[in-house]
Amino acid sequence: MNPRAMLIPALLLAGLSALFGALLLGSTPMEASRVLAALAGVADATDGAVVWQVRLPRALAAFIVGLALGGSGAALQGLLRNPLAEPGVLGVSASASLGATFALYYGFFGISAWLVPVAAVAGALFATLLIAAAAMRTSSVITLILIGVGLSSFAGAAMSLLMNLAPNPFSLSDMINWMLGSVANRSFPDIAFSAPFIAAGLAILLAGRRGLTALTLGDEAAAGIGLDLRRQRLLVVAGAGLATGGAVALAGAIGFVGIVAPHIVRPLVDHDPARSLIPSALLAGLILVLADIGVRLLPTEFELKLGVVAALIGAPAFVWIAMQRRTISAEQD
């Protein structure tokens, strides 16, 4: 059997195994029989509460966020033809984080806990609409990248300003915690709020995946075989924006997994960006679930944030990818 044909089933199985492992492991490990009984609704109240209210929503949130970031990263790398591209490259992640930080600064959380993720999604949608408008007006991907860099820089500066002007230590702590990224204390209603944005974004990316294969030939060749370049850019930008906005609303800012997962998958699918979307999403989900299990098991006085652990793993991988790209370019020259 072709190993490539087994890639998606293998990643699905690994993801389900990781999710089940997340139910078993924690500050107090549970036996598989107890977890299965809780899932079936025949366990005692304590086991049922631990599985259904704490561990399962947290694990699912990590997996869903990974799906969004991995799929968006693969699509953006295909669109920009750059293995170092990731969801933050268009400024959507930073804009979503700015929206959440703005809501925390003005105390909207005290009015309703839902206003923070709503503000995050609003920030992401604003950035997505801006980039989408640019994608419709320009034929240059460099322009899109420059606009994304500008958005990220502005959002980062604005977040720093808000933290600098934080009215009290509690608001500052909430802002920092959001920017560090975490799926702790997430619930099924939190997932239900973000899931439609993530699902819609991934669906748009899948709808435009065939165009990513054509783009590997170059813009002129792709246009020559009938690809509408502006429509293709719009699909990828809109899809990545929606998915990333939903991910930030659910877990805060989590970086690097959108770079690493597609890079690992790419050689396994003959470097075809269209075929890398689903495996990259599944692998990123698997990585975040495993990382969150590690966060819960590390013997630290205070639990580390998932975004911190993802960066500690992803940043060295990012440097290695960049060095490999430099080596390849030098050899081609």
Stockholm file with secondary structure:
# STOCKHOLM 1.0

chainA/1-333         MNPRAMLIPALLLAGLSALFGALLLGSTPMEASRVLAALAGVADATDGAVVWQVRLPRALAAFIVGLALGGSGAALQGLLRNPLAEPGVLGVSASASLGATFALYYGFFGISAWLVPVAAVAGALFATLLIAAAAMRTSSVITLILIGVGLSSFAGAAMSLLMNLAPNPFSLSDMINWMLGSVANRSFPDIAFSAPFIAAGLAILLAGRRGLTALTLGDEAAAGIGLDLRRQRLLVVAGAGLATGGAVALAGAIGFVGIVAPHIVRPLVDHDPARSLIPSALLAGLILVLADIGVRLLPTEFELKLGVVAALIGAPAFVWIAMQRRTISAEQD
#=GR chainA/1-333 SS CCGGGGHHHHHHHHHHHHHHHHHHCSSSCCCHHHHHHHHHTCSCHHHHHIIIIIIHHHHHHHHHHHHHHHHHHHHHHHHHTCTTCCGGGGTHHHHHHHHHHHHHHTTHHHHCTTHHHHHHHHHHHHHHHHHHHHHHHCSCHHHHHHHHHHHHHHHHHHHHHHHHTCSSHHHHHHHHHHHHCCCTTCCHHHHHHHHHHHHHHHHHHHHTHHHHHHHTTCHHHHHHTTCCHHHHHHHHHHHHHHHHHHHHHHHCCCCSHHHHHHHHHGGGGTTCHHHHHHHHHHHHHHHHHHHHHHHHHSCCSSCCCHHHHHHHHHHHHHHHHHHHHHHHHHHHC
#=GC SS_cons         CCGGGGHHHHHHHHHHHHHHHHHHCSSSCCCHHHHHHHHHTCSCHHHHHIIIIIIHHHHHHHHHHHHHHHHHHHHHHHHHTCTTCCGGGGTHHHHHHHHHHHHHHTTHHHHCTTHHHHHHHHHHHHHHHHHHHHHHHCSCHHHHHHHHHHHHHHHHHHHHHHHHTCSSHHHHHHHHHHHHCCCTTCCHHHHHHHHHHHHHHHHHHHHTHHHHHHHTTCHHHHHHTTCCHHHHHHHHHHHHHHHHHHHHHHHCCCCSHHHHHHHHHGGGGTTCHHHHHHHHHHHHHHHHHHHHHHHHHSCCSSCCCHHHHHHHHHHHHHHHHHHHHHHHHHHHC
//
